[in-house]
């Protein structure tokens, strides 16, 4: 971008007018940004001018003009436009039995908004799955790299409708990607997707769904909005007959027998089937990219959650370790060509490789990465190396803070270290949050917890320590008395020598645990990376609650907080741990299988493992 220079009185006032217009424009939402006014401050081409230079883009440019968005795609901003060719528009108009002239402004506006994304995204930013930013219809477009062996061609498919034929055309206000099809918002709902499933491969899923009458609930008028009128999307997991057969179910009678055995308190068959299907549905929009970052999912069965874990690049549902025995989970079939990240009118559908069902469980451990906040996960650079974002009090919906002079909260993400040290610690997923919590500034901070099953837990904070800090911790549940966990000091870990030991072995870690500390890193042992026990909480009601920190001293230090662990009292508090990639590490896990990976056979040096 060129800087506007005032060479004379006229250009000086012109520059001030342009700058004032840009500043005023920055205070409006994306919707209000769609104005007819045109402000160009660069010699680079704007998005509409890129289209003007292309001989086969005139028809979509005419639709943009009709929509009233010419001013938007010509103005300074951060956009990505997926622009269909003239042939693509002609085919669309033929299918819709209409013309550009007959199209209403409202129809044209909706069409253009669906093709226009609210951030500058080159194809280097794409991953298979949803884009990192929504379009102006507040929907996610999806992309997928496809290798056509017959044509010896690799291309990017967009929204399962068209392919990119010319990519990364850079303009002053964003990117243009030319596609060979018009993109349209999905019209099939979750129930329609299930109704259209293969009648042989998915016969039992279809039968159970229909008999449960769950579709009438999520398809009912108003079911896709909350009490404030905000759109509520849903995520639904489908399973084929092989998924049912994996637990010995081949017909609906066998399924009912299994459900009665699992939940003897419920005898009504209609209720059993409804709950079974409702457990497959999450009242949030969760593409694979979101599932990879989740720990627990609330379902449409009250107080019943789905546990989510990551194993390398896999998403695993409901995997548990009980009394030392691993209960295998169900993998999301994320590379399924038909049913992975399948957008529909009211959400997204995924296929899973097995059967998920309600299991009445006792409390279980949760390793919660506190960076998993809705507003942070929506960042284009979430969990991308080099990202730094700053938030003031009120910016985040599930972390709140205040006091005499509330400080800013920072999100940082670094690349996964290939050599571990206290200067490049293995933060899980490479990210952490940082905020100065001090008795004279930020005098309290509250975290909305993930879903916690009824039971008693020890609560551990994992962080990189930068100084001594003391807190009072309060656990808050609606309708219950506050639980004061007591004072907690964030100090250095005691070294082995301080206990008369010479190694970071099991005995040393057990001794640390008695003092309310532990080593949270599976490979790197350093006293600057402690995990501190804040106390025990008694969760009376399954759900999401509040954990509050109140600093007791004045400090200048700002800790880098990585995770909060909620571990049931009767479970091992030290193992398993998590490596930087988010994989669980058990006490007997070979060191070569912990990031940074090494060759287990050759005994290679750390850092030789390949990136995902």
Secondary structure, DSSP 8 states (H G I E B T S, - for coil): -------SHHHHHHHHHHHHHHHHHTTS-HHHH--S------SS--HHHHHHT-TT-HHHHHHHHHHT-HHHHHSSS-EEEEEE-HHHHHHHHHHHT--TTTS-HHHHHHHHHHHEESS---GGG--SEE-SS-BTTS---EEEEEEETTTTEEEEEETTTEEEEEEEEEETTEEEEEESS--------HHHHHHTS-TTTTHHHHHHHHHHTHHHHHTSTTTTB-TTS-B--EEEEE--HHHHHTTT--SHHHHHHHHHHH-TT---HHHHHHHHHHTTEESS---HHHHTT-SEEE-SSTT-EEEEEEETTEEEES-EEETTEEE--EEB-TT-SSSSSEEETTEEEEEBSS-----------EEEETT--HHHHTSTTTT-TT-EEEE-TTS-SSEEEEESS---EEEEE----SS-BTTB---GGGEEEE----TTSEEEEEEE---B-SEEEEEEEEEE--S-EEEEEEEE-TTS--EEEEEEEE-----GGGGT--S-SHHHHHHHHHTTEEE--SS---TTSEEEEEEEEEE-SSB--EEEEEE-S------EEEEEEEEETTS-SSSSEE-TTS-EE-TTS-GGGSSS---TTTT--TT-S---
